[in-house]
C-alpha cells in the first residue's frame, strides 16, 4: 500500500504537468483544439470516480473472502483430530469449498469492474484522439492550421492516451490496496472497550490485600455474571473458588484482572480501586495460569522469558525445573534442528502436548514471580503423576503470595486456606474444606458426588 501511495503522488505530479502543458500548447496552436480535450477530461474524471467508488468495496470483499478461505482451512487443520473423530472430512472439504467459491465470485466482481474501466477508457481515449486529431486535420484542410500543428496535436493526444492508462491503473491499485488494508484493520484493530482514566496512577503494591465490595457484573444483561459479592482475601491467603459452570468463577477472575470494569461495587488492592490505576501496572502484579494456555510461535526460551524478559538464563532454567518442564525441554528438537530451549513450539504451542504446554506456561508464571497468583484449572491438562509433581511445585511457589485457585477438581483446592462456593453469581458458602464438609451443604454435595475428581454437574442439575 505504501508503494502504491508514492506511485500515485508521482503520477499526480506528472499528470498535472502533462495536462497543463498540453492545454497550453493546443491553446497556442489553436484554442478550438482545447474543446475535445476538455470534454475528454470531464469524461475521464467521471470514469475514475465510478471506478474508485466500486473498486474499494470490491477489493475489501475479495480480501475478506480470501481471509475466510484461510480461516476455514486453518480451523479444520488445527482441529484435525475432532474432524477425524466425528468423520467429518467430507463436510470440512465442502465447508472450505464454499469459502473458495465465494472468494472466486468476489474476485470475478473485482475483475469485472477493472475490465469495464479498461473498455470505457479505451472508448473515451479513442474519442479524444479522433476529436483532437480530426479537428486539427479539418483546420489544416480549411487552411487555418499548419502541418506542424496537426503533428503536434496528434503527438500530444497519443502521449496523453498512453499516460491515462498508467494513471487509472495506479489509482485503481491504490484503492484495491486500501480495501485490503481496511479489511485487515477490522481484524487487528478492534476498538478499545476499556481504557485507563485520565491521569490514572500506577498501582502501589504493599501487602496484597484484595477486597471485593458489593461487586455486581452482568455483562450489560440482567442475569449471569456476579451479583452483590463481598469478599476479602488477606495478604498471603490461598483461596479456592468452586462452582458449577456459569456460576461466575470466570467473571470473578476477569474483573480482578480488569478485563471489564464492575457495573457496581468496587475491587480494591491494598485500598486502591483497580479502576483508578493503570491496567498495565495492575496486571504486572498478577500471574495467571489458565486451563488451556497457548504459547507464542517462538522458542521455548522466548516463551518462558515472556514472564520476565530481563531474567537470567539460570533464573529461567530454575523456573522450568520448578514447573517440572526442564527434562522434556532438553529432549525437544524442532524440524529446523533447533534443540532444547531454542526449539520452537509452533503456533499456539501445537508442537507440544497439552501437558508440556501447560508446564511451559507454569514456568512463565513462576518466572514472573507476581505477588498475586491466579490458577484457573492450572493442572487440568496434566496426568495424575505430573499433576502431583506440579501441585508440589505450585505449593512452593504460592508461599508468600495471595492465591486464587479455580477448580472443578475439588482435590486440588482441599488444602487451600479457605474455599468459596459460587452459585448463580453469588457466594453460597465459604470456609475451610473440613468446615464446609461438616455443614453438609452445596460444597459437601459436590464433594460427595465427584466422579474422578470432578463436580457432578449432571446429578446436581437434575435435582
C-alpha positions in Angstrom: 0.0 0.0 0.0 2.8 2.4 0.8 4.4 1.8 -2.6 1.0 2.5 -4.3 0.6 5.7 -2.4 4.1 7.0 -3.5 3.3 5.9 -7.1 0.0 7.9 -7.1 1.8 11.0 -5.8 4.4 10.6 -8.5 1.7 10.1 -11.1 -0.4 13.0 -10.0 2.5 15.5 -10.3 3.5 14.1 -13.7 -0.1 14.1 -15.0 -0.8 17.6 -13.9 2.3 18.9 -15.7 1.4 16.9 -18.8 -2.2 18.1 -19.0 -1.4 21.7 -18.3 1.4 21.6 -20.9 -0.9 20.0 -23.5 -3.6 22.6 -22.9 -1.2 25.5 -23.2 0.4 24.1 -26.4 -3.0 23.4 -28.0 -4.2 26.9 -26.9 -1.1 28.4 -28.6 -1.7 26.4 -31.8 -5.5 27.0 -31.9 -7.7 27.5 -28.9 -10.5 25.5 -30.6 -8.4 22.3 -30.2 -8.8 22.5 -26.5 -12.6 21.8 -26.7 -12.4 18.0 -27.3 -9.6 17.7 -24.8 -11.6 19.4 -22.1 -14.7 17.3 -22.8 -12.4 14.2 -22.6 -11.1 15.4 -19.2 -14.7 15.5 -17.8 -15.4 12.0 -19.1 -12.1 10.7 -17.7 -12.7 12.1 -14.2 -16.3 10.6 -14.3 -14.9 7.2 -15.2 -12.2 7.4 -12.5 -14.9 8.4 -9.9 -17.0 5.4 -11.0 -14.1 3.0 -10.8 -12.8 4.2 -7.4 -16.2 4.1 -5.8 -16.6 0.4 -6.8 -13.0 -0.9 -6.6 -12.5 -0.2 -2.9 -15.5 -2.1 -1.6 -15.0 -4.9 -4.1 -11.4 -5.3 -3.1 -12.3 -5.3 0.6 -15.0 -8.0 -0.1 -12.4 -10.0 -2.0 -9.9 -9.7 0.8 -12.5 -10.8 3.4 -13.4 -13.8 1.2 -9.7 -14.8 0.9 -9.3 -14.5 4.7 -12.4 -16.7 5.1 -10.8 -19.4 3.0 -7.6 -19.3 5.0 -9.5 -19.2 8.3 -11.6 -22.3 7.4 -8.7 -24.3 6.2 -6.6 -23.4 9.3 -9.6 -24.1 11.6 -10.1 -27.5 10.1 -6.4 -28.4 10.2 -5.9 -27.2 13.8 -8.9 -29.3 14.8 -8.0 -32.3 12.6 -8.4 -34.8 15.5 -12.0 -33.7 16.1 -12.7 -33.7 12.3 -11.5 -37.3 12.1 -13.1 -38.4 15.3 -16.5 -37.3 14.0 -15.8 -38.5 10.4 -16.5 -35.0 9.0 -13.7 -34.9 6.4 -16.1 -34.5 3.5 -18.1 -31.9 5.4 -15.0 -29.9 6.1 -13.9 -30.1 2.5 -17.3 -28.8 1.3 -17.1 -26.1 4.0 -13.8 -24.9 2.6 -15.1 -25.2 -1.0 -17.9 -22.8 -0.1 -15.4 -20.2 1.0 -13.3 -20.8 -2.1 -16.3 -20.3 -4.3 -17.2 -17.1 -2.5 -13.7 -15.9 -3.0 -13.8 -16.7 -6.7 -17.1 -14.8 -7.0 -15.7 -11.7 -5.2 -12.6 -11.8 -7.3 -14.7 -12.0 -10.5 -16.7 -9.0 -9.3 -13.4 -7.1 -8.8 -12.1 -8.1 -12.2 -15.4 -7.1 -13.9 -15.0 -3.6 -12.5 -11.5 -3.4 -13.9 -12.5 -4.8 -17.3 -15.4 -2.3 -17.6 -13.0 0.5 -16.7 -10.5 -0.7 -19.3 -13.1 -0.8 -22.1 -14.6 2.5 -21.2 -11.2 4.1 -21.0 -10.2 2.8 -24.4 -13.5 4.2 -25.8 -13.2 7.7 -24.4 -9.5 7.8 -25.3 -10.4 6.9 -28.9 -12.9 9.7 -29.0 -10.2 12.1 -27.7 -7.8 11.1 -30.4 -10.4 11.3 -33.1 -11.7 14.6 -31.7 -8.4 16.5 -31.4 -6.7 14.8 -34.4 -9.7 15.1 -36.6 -10.3 18.7 -35.7 -6.7 19.5 -36.4 -6.9 17.8 -39.8 -10.1 19.7 -40.5 -8.4 23.0 -39.7 -5.5 22.0 -42.0 -7.9 21.3 -44.8 -9.5 24.7 -44.3 -6.1 26.3 -44.3 -6.2 27.6 -40.8 -3.6 25.2 -39.4 -0.2 24.1 -40.5 1.1 20.5 -40.8 3.2 21.2 -37.7 0.1 22.0 -35.7 -1.5 18.7 -36.8 1.6 16.7 -35.9 1.9 18.4 -32.5 -1.8 17.9 -31.7 -1.7 14.2 -32.7 1.5 13.6 -30.8 0.1 15.3 -27.6 -3.1 13.2 -27.6 -1.2 10.0 -28.2 1.0 10.8 -25.3 -2.0 11.6 -23.1 -3.6 8.3 -24.2 -0.7 6.2 -23.1 -0.4 8.1 -19.8 -4.1 7.8 -18.9 -3.8 4.0 -18.6 -0.9 4.4 -16.2 -2.9 6.9 -14.1 -6.0 4.8 -14.0 -4.2 1.6 -13.1 -2.1 3.3 -10.4 -5.3 4.8 -8.9 -7.2 1.5 -9.0 -4.2 -0.3 -7.5 -4.1 2.2 -4.6 -7.8 1.8 -3.9 -7.6 -2.0 -4.0 -4.7 -1.9 -1.6 -6.6 0.4 0.7 -9.6 -2.0 0.5 -7.4 -4.9 1.6 -5.8 -2.8 4.3 -9.3 -1.8 5.6 -10.3 -5.5 5.9 -7.1 -6.3 7.8 -7.5 -3.4 10.1 -11.0 -4.6 11.1 -9.4 -7.7 12.3 -6.3 -6.4 14.1 -7.5 -3.0 15.3 -10.5 -3.9 17.4 -11.9 -0.9 19.3 -10.7 -0.5 22.8 -13.6 -1.1 25.2 -11.7 -0.4 28.4 -9.3 2.5 28.8 -7.5 3.9 31.8 -8.9 7.0 33.4 -7.1 10.3 32.5 -4.2 10.7 34.9 -4.5 7.1 36.3 -1.7 6.3 38.7 0.3 3.0 38.8 -0.8 0.5 41.4 1.3 0.8 44.6 1.6 -2.8 45.9 2.2 -3.2 49.6 0.8 -6.4 51.1 -1.7 -7.8 48.6 -5.0 -7.3 50.5 -7.7 -7.9 47.9 -11.3 -6.7 48.6 -14.5 -7.1 46.6 -17.1 -4.7 47.9 -20.7 -5.4 46.8 -19.5 -6.3 43.3 -22.0 -6.9 40.6 -21.4 -7.5 36.9 -23.8 -9.0 34.3 -22.2 -8.1 31.0 -24.9 -5.5 30.3 -27.7 -8.0 30.9 -30.0 -8.6 33.8 -28.6 -12.1 34.5 -25.4 -14.1 34.7 -22.0 -12.9 36.0 -21.8 -11.8 39.6 -24.3 -10.3 42.0 -23.5 -8.4 45.2 -20.3 -10.3 46.0 -18.4 -9.2 49.1 -15.1 -10.9 49.6 -11.9 -10.1 51.4 -8.7 -12.1 50.6 -6.0 -11.4 53.1 -2.3 -11.0 52.1 -0.8 -14.4 51.5 -4.1 -16.2 51.8 -4.8 -19.2 49.5 -8.4 -19.0 48.3 -10.2 -21.8 46.4 -13.2 -21.0 44.2 -15.6 -23.7 43.1 -19.0 -23.7 41.4 -20.8 -25.2 38.5 -20.3 -23.8 35.0 -21.9 -20.4 34.8 -21.7 -19.7 38.5 -19.5 -16.7 38.0 -15.9 -18.0 38.5 -14.6 -16.7 35.2 -16.3 -13.4 35.7 -14.6 -13.1 39.1 -11.2 -13.6 37.5 -11.9 -11.2 34.6 -13.0 -8.5 37.0 -9.9 -8.9 39.2 -7.7 -8.7 36.1 -9.8 -5.7 35.0 -10.7 -7.1 31.6 -14.0 -5.5 32.5 -15.0 -2.8 34.9 -17.5 -3.7 37.5 -21.1 -2.5 36.8 -21.5 -1.7 40.5 -19.3 -2.0 43.6 -15.5 -1.8 43.7 -12.4 -4.1 43.7 -9.5 -2.8 45.8 -5.9 -3.9 46.2 -4.2 -2.5 49.3 -7.0 0.1 49.5 -6.7 1.2 45.8 -9.6 0.9 43.5 -8.3 -1.0 40.5 -10.5 1.1 38.2 -8.4 4.1 39.2 -5.0 2.6 38.4 -3.4 1.7 35.0 -4.2 -1.7 33.7 -0.6 -2.4 32.9 0.5 -1.8 36.5 -2.3 -3.9 37.8 -1.5 -6.9 35.6 2.2 -6.7 36.4 1.2 -7.7 40.0 -0.8 -10.7 38.9 0.4 -14.0 37.4 -2.2 -16.4 35.9 -2.2 -19.9 34.6 -5.2 -20.8 32.5 -6.9 -24.1 31.8 -5.6 -24.0 28.2 -2.5 -21.9 28.0 -1.4 -21.1 24.5 2.2 -20.3 23.6 3.8 -17.9 21.2 5.2 -19.3 17.9 8.8 -18.8 19.2 11.4 -20.7 21.1 10.8 -22.3 24.5 13.3 -19.8 25.9 11.3 -16.8 24.5 8.1 -18.2 25.9 9.4 -18.7 29.4 11.2 -15.3 29.4 7.9 -13.7 28.3 7.1 -13.8 32.1 10.2 -11.6 32.8 12.3 -10.6 29.8 15.2 -9.4 31.9 15.6 -12.7 33.8 19.0 -14.5 33.6 19.5 -17.9 32.0 19.9 -19.5 35.4 16.6 -18.0 36.6 14.8 -19.2 33.5 16.1 -22.7 33.9 15.2 -22.7 37.6 11.6 -21.7 36.8 11.4 -24.6 34.2 12.7 -27.0 36.8 10.1 -25.9 39.3 7.4 -26.4 36.7 8.7 -29.9 36.0 9.5 -28.9 32.4 13.3 -28.8 32.3 13.8 -32.5 31.4 11.3 -32.7 28.5 12.6 -29.3 27.2 16.1 -30.6 26.9 14.8 -33.5 24.7 13.0 -31.2 22.3 14.1 -30.7 18.7 12.1 -28.9 16.0 12.1 -29.6 12.2 14.8 -27.0 11.7 17.1 -28.8 14.0 16.9 -26.4 17.0 17.1 -28.2 20.3 16.2 -27.7 23.9 15.3 -24.2 24.9 16.0 -23.0 21.4 13.4 -25.3 19.8 10.3 -23.6 18.5 6.9 -24.7 19.8 4.7 -23.9 16.7 1.6 -21.7 16.6 -0.1 -21.6 20.0 2.4 -24.3 21.0 0.9 -27.0 18.8 4.2 -29.0 18.6 3.9 -29.7 22.3 1.5 -31.9 24.1 -1.2 -30.3 26.3 0.7 -31.2 29.5 4.0 -29.9 28.1 2.3 -26.7 27.0 0.9 -26.2 30.5 4.2 -26.8 32.1 5.9 -24.2 30.0 3.1 -21.8 30.8 3.6 -22.6 34.5 7.3 -21.9 34.2 6.5 -18.5 32.6 4.3 -17.5 35.5 6.8 -18.8 38.1 9.5 -16.7 36.4 7.2 -13.6 36.5 7.0 -14.1 40.3 4.0 -11.8 40.7 2.7 -11.3 44.3 -0.9 -12.3 43.3 -1.4 -15.7 41.6 -4.5 -16.8 39.8 -4.8 -20.5 38.9 -7.7 -21.4 36.5 -7.7 -25.2 36.4 -3.9 -24.9 36.2 -3.2 -28.6 36.3 -6.3 -29.9 34.4 -4.2 -30.9 31.3 -1.7 -33.0 33.2 -1.7 -36.7 34.0 -2.0 -37.7 37.6 1.7 -38.2 38.2 2.6 -34.9 36.6 -0.2 -33.2 38.4 1.0 -34.3 41.8 4.5 -33.1 40.9 3.2 -29.7 39.7 1.0 -29.3 42.7 4.0 -29.7 44.9 5.9 -27.1 42.9 2.9 -24.8 43.0 2.6 -25.1 46.8 6.2 -23.9 46.9 5.5 -21.0 44.5 2.4 -20.0 46.5 4.4 -19.2 49.6 4.1 -15.6 50.5 1.6 -14.9 47.7 -2.1 -14.1 47.6 -3.6 -17.0 45.6 -6.9 -17.5 43.9 -7.4 -21.1 42.6 -10.4 -22.0 40.5 -11.1 -25.7 40.1 -13.8 -28.3 39.3 -11.5 -31.0 40.7 -12.0 -30.4 44.4 -8.9 -32.4 45.4 -6.8 -29.5 44.0 -8.2 -26.9 46.4 -8.9 -29.0 49.5 -5.6 -27.8 51.1 -6.4 -24.1 50.5 -6.8 -21.8 53.5 -10.4 -21.0 52.5 -12.9 -22.2 49.9 -15.6 -20.0 48.4 -18.6 -21.7 46.6 -20.3 -19.6 43.9 -23.9 -20.3 42.9 -25.8 -18.2 40.4 -23.3 -15.4 40.7 -23.5 -15.2 44.5 -21.4 -16.5 47.3 -23.3 -19.5 48.6 -20.7 -20.8 51.1 -17.3 -20.1 52.4 -14.9 -21.7 54.9 -12.2 -24.3 55.2 -12.6 -27.6 53.4 -13.4 -29.6 56.6 -15.8 -27.0 57.9 -17.7 -26.9 54.6 -18.0 -30.7 54.6 -19.4 -30.6 58.2 -22.1 -28.1 57.0 -23.4 -30.7 54.6 -24.3 -28.0 52.2 -23.6 -27.4 48.5 -19.9 -28.0 48.8 -20.4 -31.2 50.7 -22.7 -32.4 47.9 -20.1 -31.5 45.3 -17.5 -33.4 47.2 -19.7 -36.5 47.7 -20.8 -36.6 44.1 -17.4 -36.3 42.5 -16.6 -38.7 39.8 -12.9 -39.0 39.1 -12.4 -35.7 41.0 -15.0 -33.6 39.1 -18.1 -31.9 40.3 -21.2 -34.0 39.4 -22.9 -31.3 37.3 -25.4 -33.6 35.7 -26.6 -35.1 39.0 -26.8 -31.7 40.7 -28.7 -30.2 37.8 -31.2 -33.0 37.9 -32.4 -32.2 41.4 
